[in-house]
Amino acid sequence: MSFLALDIGNTRLKWAFYDSPRPGAKLLSYGAEFLENIDKLADGPWRDLPAPQRMLGCVVAGDAIKRRVQEQMELWDVAPQWVVPSTDEAGIVNGYDHPTRLGADRWVAMIGARHRMLARGAARPMVVVMVGTAVTVEAVDTSGRFLGGLILPGHGIMLRALESGTAGLHVPTGDVKLFPTNTSDALTSGGTYAIAGAVERMVQHVRAHCGAEPACYMTGGAGWKMAPSMSVQFELVESLIFDGLLVIAQARWA
């Protein structure tokens, strides 16, 4: 039973085509497109794909983008299905005040992370970080209950905010330095350490609340930028949302 997984963020659409809807399925094809190019999917990268028998996606870019993607999927006879966070699913209990208002990508990433952790050993608390247009930092206890999370701007939003609100800061992106001595490095280092500090504070909270060292996972298009600057050890997992979609798909269609 072939399976198409979609992760539609604020900037890009990522897709992965598997031979079946289950963890460990063979990856047959994958790709990514910026949102401004998604109207070309059916005539471009999706044109030669076999028709998927199942499809599941998570979308944070809004209903208009979702409709445009569904129009591209009309070349196949498959019903689009989208993840909507619920009170519990696939081993995660949703502790959000209004569970359905939690971002679908955050929900799916936590599910993927917990499955990854349990496949390797005993349950532990977790901190799950996505670094993209925005940064999210999730706390999950040992039993799989989502305790809560942080949302903060990503590197790009921080830089644009400084450029628009401060004269003289229209400079190229620099490098992360311990002691920056030029404006480009100061901007990049400041944004990086702001994100790192929020993440490390959440690790401290989870460690104190759960009485155990959390398993820490990082994903997202800019995760590789953050990983070298973290004082806490994180596993960088590029496919974490796809991993979560496979876990949910297996629960729904097994």
Residue, then its C-alpha position, 0 to 999 in steps of 0.5 A: m500500500s503506497f503512501l505519500a506523506l506531506d509536511i507543509g511548513n511556512t516556507r516549503l512543502k516537503w514530501a516523501f513517497y513510501d512503499s507502505p504507511r508504517p514506520g520503517a517503510k522503504l522511502l521510494s522518492y522525496g523532494a521539497e518545493f518553496l510554497e510559491n512553486i507548489d502549483k507546478l507539482a502535478d506537472g513537475p516532480w509529481r508527474d511521474l510518481p505512481a498513484p499513492q494509495r494513502m496520503l497523510g499530511c500536516v500543514v501549518a501554512g493555512d487553508a489556502i495553501k492546503r487547497r492549492v496542494q489538494e488541487q495538485m493531487e487531483l492527478w491521483d485518485v486518493a483522498p487527502q487526509w490531514v492531521v488535526p491534533s487531538t486529546d491523544e494519539a499514537g502514545i502522546v497525550n495532549g496537554y494543550d489548553h485547547p488541544t486542536r489549536l496546537g500546531a499539527d507539525r508540533w504534534v506530529a514531531m512529538i509522536g515521531a520523537r517518542h516512537r524513535m525513543l521507544a524503539r531504542g529503549a525505555a521511556r524517558p522525558m523528551v525535549v523536541v525542537m523544530v528550527g524553521t521559520a519559527v522555533t518550537v520547543e516541546a516538553v514531554d514527560t516520561s508517560g508521553r504527556f505533552l507538558g507544554g512548549l515555547i514558540l519563538p522567532g527563527h533566525g530570519i524573523m529575528l534579523r528582519a525585525l532588527e533590520s526594520g526597527t534599527a538603522g544601519l543593520h542591513v548587513p549580510t549574515g555572519d558567523v557564530k562567534l563567542f565574542p563577535t567583533n563585527t555587526s554581521d557576526a553579532l547579529t547571527s550570534g545573538g539570534t543563535y544564542a537566544i534560541a539556544g538559551a530558550v532550548e536549554r532553559m526548557v531542558q532544565h525545566v523538564r529535568a527538574h519536573c520529571g527527575a530524569e535526563p530528557a532525550c533531546y531531538m532537533t529537526g527543521g530546515a535550520g536545525w543544522k545551524m543550531a546543533p553546533s551551538m548547543s551545550v545540551q546534546f541533541e540528536l538531529v533528525e531531519s525526518l522527524i515529521f515524516d517519522g511521526l506521519l508514518v506512526i500515525a498512518q500505521a495506527r489509522w490503517a494497520 
